[in-house]
Amino acid sequence: MGIGRFFYTPVLPLMIAALHWTSSDSAWTATANYVGYLLGSAVMARGWLRPHPVTYRISLVASTALLAAVVVSPAVPWQMLVRTAAGFASALIFVCITQVLGGVLKRPASAGLVYGGVGTGITVSGLAVWLLGNAVGWQGLWLVAAAISAVFSIAAWSWPARAEGPERAAEKASTSNADASTDNDADKSADGAPTPPPANRSRLLSTGYFFEGFGYIIIGTYLVVLAGPVFGPTAAALTWIIAGVAAIPSPVLWSRIADRFGRRHALLACYLLQFIGAVAAVFGHSIPGLVIAAFLFGGTFMGVTMLSIATGANSGMPGAAARLTTWYSLGQVAGPALVAVVIGQSVGTAFTLAAVAVGLGAGLTAASRL
């Protein structure tokens, strides 16, 4: 999933240079991927597809094949079509894993291995572009990505656990590895289950998570583009490698921070560090600024995801995993779309927008008091 979802980021500067894409072209192509992810999440949330070995394996095959399909045509409509389908497949993979491995994800070491796989995919993506970009070009890189994805898909082929009922599995998965954290402020009903929080508090958490999706995806899409003038189109992939390396251990780290200081404090710390990283990118058009931005982005985005869903589930929010993922996906669609329509060629302005969105997400999450 890390490769299928995020390979577009490190290869984007090479595609812009070779295809003479405008910022609008790249933004709409990115938006298409996030629309696909939203559709996939919605299909699973509505129960039209359920976590099942067949769904999981078809999605693995599709994600790999769609990486190779990118090279069929450089036309933007084709790119958007392929990336939409790739986003859909990525969503199915993510939901299948999180809903089936609910019990496993409560153990920090196991959860770190699972969630850290996204960071591994990001790291491998950056390494492929950095090492091979000058030799094989953007089309060759997509084929390399497909080959790497095929290897990972073979390793991941075995269905990891027996699928449970969708509602029960979703709530178990939602608690993931932050379930054991020390937040004990949720009211309990007579049967021991958390009582649903007031609707306004749930809305604040959901809206905050929407802004997180909005801001994080702008950073995740354009970080390497921002680094291009400083590092060069190929070497700019180093920033993506840094982000991936930071992402690999982050789920275990944030789980332990949540255990020690409480989930709420850990989540707000995640938001704050991501905000600082976005600001560093805005004002740091230099190697140190970009390295800081990449490291803080990679080290926080999985933590925000993991802790936000766990917060919703443990507070008693009905259907927390599906509800929050939908809001997050809407933010991911809105971010690049606004970049395409309003901002045009100014990547720096896009990062300013991302910083504002992440700051709003932090404020709304804090105001929810969940």
N, C-alpha and C positions, 0 to 999 in steps of 0.2 A: 504494500500500500504506500509506503514511503516513497518508493520509486515512481509508481503509477501516478500518485498525486502531485509529487513535488519535483520531478525531473525537469519540468518546464522552466523552473526558476533559473537553474544554472546555465541551461542551454539558450535561454531567451536572448542574451546579448548577441550571441552568434547568429541567431535567426534574424534579429533586427538588422544586423550588419549585412547579412547575405540577401535577405528578401526585401530590404528597404522598407520595413514595416514602420508605421507611425506608432506613437504611444496608444492611439485609439485602437489600432489593429491588435496590438498585444493585449490591451486591456479587455477587449471584447472576447478574445480567445480564452483569456483567463476566466472571464465571467462565465463562459459556456461550461467550463469544467465545474465551476461551483454550482451552476444551475443543475448539472447532472448529479452532483453530490446531494443537493437539496431534494431532487426527485427520488433518488435512491433511498434517502432517509425517510421521506414521506411514505414511500411504498412499504417499507418495513414497519413504520409506525402504524400505518393503517391496517396492517395484517394481510395485505395482498400478497406479500411474500414473507416467509418465515425462516428463521435460522435452520438450515438443513444442510447436510453434506453436499447435496446436488447444487443448491444455491451457492454455497461457498466455493465449490470447485469450478463451477461455470464462471464465477466472478474472477477467480484467479486466472483462468485461461483467457477470459476477455480482457482483463487488465493488461496482460502480457501482449496479446495480439494487437491491442489498440496502440501500444507504444510503437510497434512496428508500422502500423497503419498511418502514422503521422507523415511518413516519407512519401506516401502515394502522390500527394499533390501539395504544393506550397500555398494554394489558394486559401484565403482566410475562411470562406464558408466551409471548406472541407476540414480545415483545422478546428473550427468551432464544433463541427459535427462529431469529429473523433474525440475531442476533449470533453464534450458533453457525455458521450458514452463512457469514457474513462472515469469521469467523476461518478457516474451512476454505479459502475462496478466497484469503485473504491468504497463508496458508502455501504454497499452490501457486504463487502469484506469486513469493514469496521464493525458494523452492527452484528454480524454473525459472531465475530470473535468476542465482543464485549458481552453479548447476551448469553453465550454458551459458557464462557469461562468465569461466570460470576463468583463461584466459590474460590477458584484459583486466584483471582485478582484481589482477594482480600489479603493474601500473603504478600508483603512488600517485595520480597525477592522475586517471586513469580510475576507479580504485576510489573515490576521494573523490566523484566525480560520481555514481556509482551509489549508494553507501551514503548519500551526502548527500541523495539524493532523499527518504529517510524524514524527515529533518529539515525538508526543504522542505514536505512534506505536513503535518507538525506545525505549522510556522509558519503556513501558509495556513489550517489549521483554526482556530488561535487568532485569527487576524485576522478570519476570517468571523464568529466568535462575538462578538468585541469590537466590530466595526463594525455588525453587523446584528442582534445578539441582542435588543435592545430593540424593534426594528422588526418582526421577523417571527416571534418566538417559537421555541420548540424545534422544532416541526414544520417551519416554514419553513427553519430552519437545516439540517435533515437534507436537505431538497430542494436547498438551495444546495450542500451538500456533494456531493450526487449530480451536480449540474451541473458542479462543479469537477472531480470525479473523471472525468467523461466527457471533459472537455477533456484532462486528463492521459493518459487511456487512448488517445485518438486519437494523441497525440504518441508514446506508447509502443507503438503497435500493431505496428510492424515488428518481426519476430522478430530479436533482436539478433545471433545467430550460429547456426551449425549445431550442433544438439545432438550431444554426444558420448555414448559409452557411459556409463551411470550411475555405475559405480564410478570410472572414470578421471576423469570430469567432476567428481564430488563431491570427490575428493581434490584436484584442481587448484583448484576453487573454494575449498576449505577453506583453502588457503594464502593466498588472497586477496592483499591488498597488504602483508601483514606477512611474506610469504615471503622477501623480500629482507633482512629484518632480520638482525642480526649474531649471533644465537644459534647457535653451532656446537657445542653440547655434546651433541647427539643422536648416538648411535652409528650408524654406517653398516654395512650389510651388504655382501657382496662385490660386489653389483651396483650399489651406490651408494645404495640406498633405505634410509630409516631403519628400524632394527630396532624392533619393538614394545616399548614400555616395560613394566616389571613391572606386573602386574595391579593391585597395590595403589596404585601411583602414578596409573594411569588412573582408578581408582575415586575417588581423592581429587580429581582434576581434575573429573570428572563430577559428583561430589557438590557440590563448590564451585560449579559452574555451575548446579546445581539451586537452591542457595540464592540465587545471583544472580538467577535468574528469579523466585524467590519474592519477594525484596526489591524488585527494580526495578519489578515490575508493580504493587505496592502504591503506590509513589511515583508511577508513571506514571498510575495510575487516579485517585488521590485528591488529587493536588497542587492542582488547581484547586478542589476541594471545600474543602480546608484553607484556601485563599486567600480563599474566598467571604466570610467574616465580616470580613476586613480590607479587601478591595477592593470587595465587592459581587458579586452573581452574574455579571453580564456583564463587568465590568472585571477579574474574577479571571482571565479568559482571557489577560490580559497575561502571567501567569506561564508559560502554555503557549507563548506567542509567544517568550518568552525561552529556554525550553527548546529550541524548534525552531531558533532562530537559533544557539544554541550547538551543536546537533547537526549542522548543515550542514557546517561545516569540520572537525568532529572526526575523521572517518576519515583524512583526509590528515594532520592534526596528529599523531594517534597512530601513524600509519605512520612518520612522520619521527622521532618519539621512539623508536620501536622500532628503527629503523635506527641511531640514534645511541647508544642506551643498552642495547639488547637487548630482545627481545620480553618476556621474563620481568619485567624491571623496569618496562617500560611497562604491562604488564597489572596488576601489583600497584599501580602508581600510579593507574591507572584505578579500581580497587576502592577505594583509600584516599580518593580525591576523592569518589566516589559515597557512601561512608560518611559523610564530613564533611557532604555535602549533606543526607543523611537526618537527621543529628543537628541540623543547622541548622533543618530544618523542625520537628523535635520541640520545640526550645527557642526557636525564633524566630518566635513568632506576631506578626510585625511585617513591614513592607514589606522592610527589608533582609534579614531572615532568609529570607523567602520568595523573594526575588530570588536570593540565594546558592544556595538549595536548587534552584531551577529551572535556574539556569545550570550548576551542577555535575552535575545529573541529565542535562540535555541534552548536556553535553559529554563524558559518559563511557559512556552505556549502549551506544552503537554501538561504541565502542572496546573495551569488555569482550567484546562478541559477536565482533567481528572477530578480536581477539587470542587469545581462548580457542579458537576453532575452528582458527586457524592454529597455535596451540601443540599442540593434539591431533594435527593432521595431520602437522606437521613432526617430532613425536616418534615417529611410526610407529604411533599408535593406530589399530587397524583400524576403518574406517568412521567416522572422527572426526566428520565433519559431521553425519551422520544420528544418531549416538549422542549427541553433545553437544546437538544441537537437541532431541532427545526429552527429555533430562533437564531442559533449560531450559524446555521446554513444560510438563512436569510441575510444575515450580516455579511457573510462571505460573498454573496451575490451582489449586494448593494455597494460594497467597497470598490471593486474594480469597475463596476458599471458607472459609478460617479466619477472615477478617474477618467474613464473614456469620454464621458459627456462633458465634463466641466473643466478638468484640469489640463487636458491636452498634453503638451510636451514637458511640463514641469514635474519631474519626478520628486524634486525637493518639496514641492507643495503637497504632493501625495503623502509624503511622510509626515508633514505637519498635520494633515488631516488624520493620519493614523494615530499620531500621538494624542490628539484631542479625543478621538474615539476611545482609545484605551483608558485615558483619564476619566472619561464619562462612565465607562464600564466599571472602573474601580469605585467611583463615587456612588453609583447606583447599587452596586453589590454591597458596599458598606452600609448604605441606607436601608437595605433590606433586613439587616440585623438577623440573618439566618446563619 
